[in-house]
């Protein structure tokens, strides 16, 4: 099995952090701390890909190609 590295976007919220993974539609999570949010993001990506055959995995984007909103 290969390793895949999907970029994640961390956003500061009023309480904690939210995380989205643009290459995996609907893959998002949150955490109270940045460390917890990172762990939750790894878990969310794993669960998202768990039942997907490896040949169907989305191609990871280059971080510099992801467009972010100003806020």
BAFI-196310 format. One record per atom (N, C-alpha, C): residue number from 1; chain; atom name; x, y, z. Coordinates in steps of 0.001 Angstrom, whole numbers, always signed. Atoms other than C-alpha are relative to their C-alpha. Layout:
N
+-----+--------+-------+---------+---------+---------+
| num | cadena | atomo |       X |       Y |       Z |
+-----+--------+-------+---------+---------+---------+
| NUM |      A |    CA |       X |       Y |       Z |
...
+-----+--------+-------+---------+---------+---------+
! end
This chain:
71
+-----+--------+-------+---------+---------+---------+
| num | cadena | atomo |       X |       Y |       Z |
+-----+--------+-------+---------+---------+---------+
|   1 |      A |     N |    +841 |   -1186 |      +0 |
|   1 |      A |    CA |      +0 |      +0 |      +0 |
|   1 |      A |     C |    +885 |   +1248 |      +0 |
|   2 |      A |     N |    -737 |   -1258 |    +108 |
|   2 |      A |    CA |   +1279 |   +3453 |    -911 |
|   2 |      A |     C |    -428 |    +970 |   +1092 |
|   3 |      A |     N |    +380 |   -1081 |    -909 |
|   3 |      A |    CA |   +1284 |   +6528 |   +1284 |
|   3 |      A |     C |    -485 |   +1167 |    -831 |
|   4 |      A |     N |    +563 |   -1164 |    +663 |
|   4 |      A |    CA |    -818 |   +9496 |    +274 |
|   4 |      A |     C |     +17 |   +1153 |    +987 |
|   5 |      A |     N |     -40 |   -1197 |    -839 |
|   5 |      A |    CA |    -457 |  +13025 |   +1598 |
|   5 |      A |     C |    -986 |   +1014 |    -572 |
|   6 |      A |     N |   +1028 |    -942 |    +418 |
|   6 |      A |    CA |   -3600 |  +15125 |   +1299 |
|   6 |      A |     C |    +126 |   +1283 |    +816 |
|   7 |      A |     N |     -54 |   -1247 |    -766 |
|   7 |      A |    CA |   -3397 |  +18800 |   +2225 |
|   7 |      A |     C |   -1317 |    +229 |    +748 |
|   8 |      A |     N |   +1170 |    -323 |    -820 |
|   8 |      A |    CA |   -5767 |  +19934 |   +4959 |
|   8 |      A |     C |     +51 |   +1493 |    +327 |
|   9 |      A |     N |    +113 |   -1420 |    -339 |
|   9 |      A |    CA |   -6994 |  +23433 |   +5727 |
|   9 |      A |     C |    -537 |    +108 |   +1427 |
|  10 |      A |     N |    +381 |    -204 |   -1392 |
|  10 |      A |    CA |   -7130 |  +24398 |   +9405 |
|  10 |      A |     C |    -499 |   +1430 |    +154 |
|  11 |      A |     N |    +591 |   -1323 |    -203 |
|  11 |      A |    CA |   -9381 |  +27290 |  +10380 |
|  11 |      A |     C |    -231 |    +234 |   +1494 |
|  12 |      A |     N |    +229 |    -361 |   -1398 |
|  12 |      A |    CA |   -9425 |  +29054 |  +13736 |
|  12 |      A |     C |   -1468 |    +393 |    +154 |
|  13 |      A |     N |   +1407 |    -287 |    -289 |
|  13 |      A |    CA |  -12961 |  +29119 |  +15141 |
|  13 |      A |     C |    -101 |    +710 |   +1350 |
|  14 |      A |     N |    +187 |    -636 |   -1311 |
|  14 |      A |    CA |  -14453 |  +30868 |  +18174 |
|  14 |      A |     C |    +480 |    -919 |   +1112 |
|  15 |      A |     N |    -472 |   +1006 |    -947 |
|  15 |      A |    CA |  -13760 |  +27658 |  +20060 |
|  15 |      A |     C |    +684 |   -1089 |    -807 |
|  16 |      A |     N |    -726 |   +1064 |    +662 |
|  16 |      A |    CA |  -11040 |  +25414 |  +18659 |
|  16 |      A |     C |    +296 |    +259 |   -1463 |
|  17 |      A |     N |    -397 |     -31 |   +1405 |
|  17 |      A |    CA |  -10208 |  +24613 |  +15055 |
|  17 |      A |     C |    -892 |    -933 |    -806 |
|  18 |      A |     N |    +671 |    +903 |    +920 |
|  18 |      A |    CA |  -12078 |  +23170 |  +12112 |
|  18 |      A |     C |    +982 |    -334 |   -1112 |
|  19 |      A |     N |    -919 |    +493 |   +1023 |
|  19 |      A |    CA |  -10368 |  +21186 |   +9357 |
|  19 |      A |     C |    -809 |    -547 |   -1169 |
|  20 |      A |     N |    +586 |    +602 |   +1192 |
|  20 |      A |    CA |  -11365 |  +20415 |   +5775 |
|  20 |      A |     C |   +1130 |    -562 |    -856 |
|  21 |      A |     N |    -940 |    +628 |    +925 |
|  21 |      A |    CA |   -9622 |  +18165 |   +3259 |
|  21 |      A |     C |    -606 |    +160 |   -1389 |
|  22 |      A |     N |    +650 |    -328 |   +1276 |
|  22 |      A |    CA |  -10432 |  +19652 |    -162 |
|  22 |      A |     C |     -39 |   -1139 |   -1022 |
|  23 |      A |     N |     -42 |   +1091 |    +971 |
|  23 |      A |    CA |   -9448 |  +16533 |   -2130 |
|  23 |      A |     C |    -988 |   -1124 |    +317 |
|  24 |      A |     N |    +929 |   +1050 |    -424 |
|  24 |      A |    CA |  -11914 |  +14370 |    -188 |
|  24 |      A |     C |   -1332 |    +661 |    +362 |
|  25 |      A |     N |   +1265 |    -706 |    -235 |
|  25 |      A |    CA |  -15406 |  +15889 |    -568 |
|  25 |      A |     C |    -752 |    -534 |   +1219 |
|  26 |      A |     N |    +741 |    +355 |   -1205 |
|  26 |      A |    CA |  -17285 |  +15917 |   +2712 |
|  26 |      A |     C |    +878 |    -433 |   +1155 |
|  27 |      A |     N |    -924 |    +401 |   -1065 |
|  27 |      A |    CA |  -14168 |  +15114 |   +4747 |
|  27 |      A |     C |    +384 |   +1239 |    +798 |
|  28 |      A |     N |    -292 |   -1131 |    -876 |
|  28 |      A |    CA |  -14068 |  +17593 |   +7589 |
|  28 |      A |     C |    -143 |    -443 |   +1444 |
|  29 |      A |     N |     +43 |    +335 |   -1418 |
|  29 |      A |    CA |  -13634 |  +17550 |  +11342 |
|  29 |      A |     C |    +364 |   +1246 |    +800 |
|  30 |      A |     N |    -377 |   -1124 |    -849 |
|  30 |      A |    CA |  -12698 |  +19759 |  +14291 |
|  30 |      A |     C |    +669 |    -521 |   +1244 |
|  31 |      A |     N |    -629 |    +342 |   -1272 |
|  31 |      A |    CA |  -10770 |  +19817 |  +17544 |
|  31 |      A |     C |    +124 |   +1237 |    +861 |
|  32 |      A |     N |    -123 |   -1123 |    -936 |
|  32 |      A |    CA |  -10413 |  +21958 |  +20627 |
|  32 |      A |     C |   +1378 |    +647 |     -81 |
|  33 |      A |     N |   -1361 |    -512 |    +145 |
|  33 |      A |    CA |   -6640 |  +22322 |  +20099 |
|  33 |      A |     C |    +491 |    -337 |   -1405 |
|  34 |      A |     N |    -561 |    +284 |   +1313 |
|  34 |      A |    CA |   -4500 |  +22330 |  +16948 |
|  34 |      A |     C |    +463 |   -1465 |     -67 |
|  35 |      A |     N |    -453 |   +1391 |     -42 |
|  35 |      A |    CA |   -3037 |  +18972 |  +18023 |
|  35 |      A |     C |   -1174 |    -967 |    -130 |
|  36 |      A |     N |   +1182 |    +853 |     +81 |
|  36 |      A |    CA |   -6472 |  +17448 |  +18540 |
|  36 |      A |     C |    -608 |     +68 |   -1399 |
|  37 |      A |     N |    +549 |    -151 |   +1347 |
|  37 |      A |    CA |   -7666 |  +18840 |  +15200 |
|  37 |      A |     C |    +828 |    -792 |   -1012 |
|  38 |      A |     N |    -862 |    +769 |    +908 |
|  38 |      A |    CA |   -4650 |  +17281 |  +13428 |
|  38 |      A |     C |    -255 |   -1492 |    +146 |
|  39 |      A |     N |    +297 |   +1417 |    -223 |
|  39 |      A |    CA |   -5323 |  +13886 |  +15022 |
|  39 |      A |     C |   -1369 |    -372 |    -573 |
|  40 |      A |     N |   +1347 |    +264 |    +521 |
|  40 |      A |    CA |   -9014 |  +14112 |  +14144 |
|  40 |      A |     C |      +1 |      +5 |   -1530 |
|  41 |      A |     N |     -97 |     -55 |   +1459 |
|  41 |      A |    CA |   -8093 |  +15036 |  +10554 |
|  41 |      A |     C |    +583 |   -1300 |    -543 |
|  42 |      A |     N |    -580 |   +1277 |    +436 |
|  42 |      A |    CA |   -5882 |  +11939 |  +10217 |
|  42 |      A |     C |   -1042 |   -1109 |     +93 |
|  43 |      A |     N |   +1030 |   +1018 |    -182 |
|  43 |      A |    CA |   -8708 |   +9802 |  +11582 |
|  43 |      A |     C |   -1107 |    +145 |   -1050 |
|  44 |      A |     N |   +1062 |    -236 |    +983 |
|  44 |      A |    CA |  -11305 |  +11414 |   +9289 |
|  44 |      A |     C |    +433 |    -442 |   -1397 |
|  45 |      A |     N |    -498 |    +433 |   +1309 |
|  45 |      A |    CA |   -9125 |  +10833 |   +6210 |
|  45 |      A |     C |     +63 |   -1524 |     -86 |
|  46 |      A |     N |     -66 |   +1462 |     -23 |
|  46 |      A |    CA |   -8539 |   +7223 |   +7219 |
|  46 |      A |     C |   -1371 |    -625 |    -156 |
|  47 |      A |     N |   +1368 |    +523 |    +102 |
|  47 |      A |    CA |  -12253 |   +6605 |   +7687 |
|  47 |      A |     C |    -582 |    +247 |   -1383 |
|  48 |      A |     N |    +491 |    -337 |   +1333 |
|  48 |      A |    CA |  -13029 |   +8346 |   +4393 |
|  48 |      A |     C |    +523 |   -1001 |   -1027 |
|  49 |      A |     N |    -638 |    +867 |    +997 |
|  49 |      A |    CA |  -10605 |   +6112 |   +2488 |
|  49 |      A |     C |    -110 |   -1490 |    +319 |
|  50 |      A |     N |     +18 |   +1381 |    -486 |
|  50 |      A |    CA |  -11187 |   +2919 |   +4485 |
|  50 |      A |     C |    -654 |    -994 |    -965 |
|  51 |      A |     N |    +728 |    +929 |    +869 |
|  51 |      A |    CA |  -13703 |   +1337 |   +2120 |
|  51 |      A |     C |    +186 |    +308 |   -1478 |
|  52 |      A |     N |    -256 |    -371 |   +1387 |
|  52 |      A |    CA |  -12311 |   +2875 |   -1074 |
|  52 |      A |     C |   +1204 |    -783 |    -505 |
|  53 |      A |     N |   -1172 |    +683 |    +551 |
|  53 |      A |    CA |  -10067 |    +718 |   -3256 |
|  53 |      A |     C |   +1094 |   +1022 |    -327 |
|  54 |      A |     N |   -1106 |    -938 |    +177 |
|  54 |      A |    CA |   -6614 |   +2305 |   -3518 |
|  54 |      A |     C |     +41 |    +591 |   -1409 |
|  55 |      A |     N |     -25 |    -515 |   +1370 |
|  55 |      A |    CA |   -6892 |   +2649 |   -7294 |
|  55 |      A |     C |   -1054 |   +1080 |    -244 |
|  56 |      A |     N |   +1034 |   -1033 |    +112 |
|  56 |      A |    CA |   -9917 |   +4925 |   -6728 |
|  56 |      A |     C |    +275 |   +1217 |    +890 |
|  57 |      A |     N |    -333 |   -1144 |    -853 |
|  57 |      A |    CA |   -8194 |   +7285 |   -4272 |
|  57 |      A |     C |    +132 |   +1256 |    -861 |
|  58 |      A |     N |    -168 |   -1290 |    +672 |
|  58 |      A |    CA |   -8340 |  +10942 |   -5262 |
|  58 |      A |     C |   +1485 |    +344 |     -63 |
|  59 |      A |     N |   -1377 |    -452 |    +125 |
|  59 |      A |    CA |   -5084 |  +12381 |   -6526 |
|  59 |      A |     C |    +189 |   +1202 |    +931 |
|  60 |      A |     N |    -229 |   -1131 |    -907 |
|  60 |      A |    CA |   -3652 |  +14666 |   -3812 |
|  60 |      A |     C |    +386 |   +1273 |    -761 |
|  61 |      A |     N |    -332 |   -1307 |    +573 |
|  61 |      A |    CA |   -3483 |  +18353 |   -4706 |
|  61 |      A |     C |   +1351 |    +463 |    +529 |
|  62 |      A |     N |   -1175 |    -692 |    -517 |
|  62 |      A |    CA |    -343 |  +20401 |   -4391 |
|  62 |      A |     C |    -528 |   +1129 |    +886 |
|  63 |      A |     N |    +512 |   -1052 |    -899 |
|  63 |      A |    CA |    -838 |  +22741 |   -1408 |
|  63 |      A |     C |     -51 |   +1375 |    -651 |
|  64 |      A |     N |     -22 |   -1322 |    +619 |
|  64 |      A |    CA |     +99 |  +25783 |   -3520 |
|  64 |      A |     C |   -1118 |    +188 |   -1026 |
|  65 |      A |     N |   +1086 |     -98 |    +969 |
|  65 |      A |    CA |   -2759 |  +24983 |   -5935 |
|  65 |      A |     C |   -1378 |    +192 |    +641 |
|  66 |      A |     N |   +1282 |    -147 |    -700 |
|  66 |      A |    CA |   -5487 |  +25249 |   -3272 |
|  66 |      A |     C |    -291 |   +1464 |    +210 |
|  67 |      A |     N |    +394 |   -1399 |    -166 |
|  67 |      A |    CA |   -7343 |  +28552 |   -3365 |
|  67 |      A |     C |    -746 |    +162 |   +1320 |
|  68 |      A |     N |    +619 |    -276 |   -1295 |
|  68 |      A |    CA |   -8300 |  +29980 |      +1 |
|  68 |      A |     C |    -783 |   +1288 |     -65 |
|  69 |      A |     N |    +760 |   -1243 |    -116 |
|  69 |      A |    CA |  -10891 |  +32599 |    +862 |
|  69 |      A |     C |    +737 |    +929 |    +957 |
|  70 |      A |     N |    -676 |    -971 |    -859 |
|  70 |      A |    CA |   -9748 |  +35787 |   +2578 |
|  70 |      A |     C |    -253 |    -206 |   +1479 |
|  71 |      A |     N |    +291 |    +144 |   -1412 |
|  71 |      A |    CA |  -11471 |  +34968 |   +5836 |
|  71 |      A |     C |    +214 |   -1425 |    +443 |
+-----+--------+-------+---------+---------+---------+
! end
